[in-house]
Amino acid sequence: MAKPGDKPEPGVDGGAADGQAAPEPPPGRFVFSTEAFPEHDRFTAFREAFVLPYFNSDIVNRSDRPFGARVEGVAAGGVHISRMACTPVTYVRTRVDVERSDGAPSFYMGVGGNYRIEQGETSRAMDPGVGFLAPVGDPAFCHVLGKSQGLALKFAPGVLERLVPRELKPQSLSADLPAMRLVKSYLDSFEPLEATADPALLEVFGTHICDLIALAVGTSGDALELIGGRGLKAARTDAVLTAISKHFASPGLSAEQVAHEIGVSARQVHRLLEETPKTFYEHVLECRLQCAYRMLTSPRFGRFKVAEIAQRTGFTNVSHFNRLFRTRFGETPASVRASETAAYEHNSGALSRDLSHK
């Protein structure tokens, strides 16, 4: 991918340079932000350094206000994942752009804001969790009507086609589909800039994402059997653990609630966790106790009583919380806080003395 400041020569209708296909997605992780450019250069920089070479499309500014855009991305196996945010624009892919492309499809998922994708006879407002499969064979438009965020997934040639053995057509996918719930949960648990640099783990993550999107789009036969055997169970387990980490502070959190959120049954939630070291209750308890420990040892929460911390981390009985905490960490909540406070005061006093002698 071109770096900020590189200026590729756009071809007719805003494609890549004449006779050149769009380059491969950049390896590893990257960030592109228009904040790095003077205000009057931001739109041109985004268009020429990112949109033209990467999406093989053009872009039209739709706002009189200062333009802004930010992209965070990572290459994960056979798919490149980008989290994008920008002010009002329209992305345009023409017939000329289509002819110059590598032929690989893209997939988009709404995160927030107001934007719509149109391709062929398919048009869909991209509400949070809604998906849109965009084969490269037809011109397409994406109208960003307000400051918006979305996820863009660009597949390597042949990756999705092997899993969906039929002609790919423009397709919108409801956020309520079980497979789309899993896609959203899986992507929500992944922060591109904090992802591991381990190529093997990124490869597995990308494979699971491709599997889930193939399930949402609709697959069958050998491909369905392959997906069921490798990625679906892992993705569902990850979705369960992600839901627990998001909602553990709710006192009444149950397997039924988690199951409803990710689109499976409560029985499946328990069965998925059978292959982890802990039961559903143990996972919830560990999240609560770890959060309580962090709060007790942080000066930020020094004004909170132990009972308040217990309540904020999902416990309804402070005596029960004290017993569980001592069993887990070998000390009571009060003693952990006292030790941390003493250490903090000692270090602060030593620092003050050092500064006074200088």
Secondary structure, DSSP 8 states (H G I E B T S, - for coil): ---TT------GGG-SSTT-------SSEEEEEGGGS-GGGHHHHHIIIIIIIIIS-EEEE--SS---EEEEEEEETTEEEEEEEESSEEEEE-HHHHHHS----EEEEEEES-EEEEETTEEEE--BT-EEEE-TTS-EEEEE-SSEEEEEEEE-TTHHHHHS-S----EEE-TTSHHHHHHHHHHHT--GGGS---HHHHHHHHHHHHHHHHHHH---HHHHHHHHHHTHHHHHHHHHHHHHHHHTTSTT--HHHHHHHHTS-HHHHHHHHTTSSS-HHHHHHHHHHHHHHHHHT-GGGTTS-HHHHHHHTT-S-HHHHHHHHHHHHSS-HHHHHHHHHHHHHHHHHHHHHHHHT-
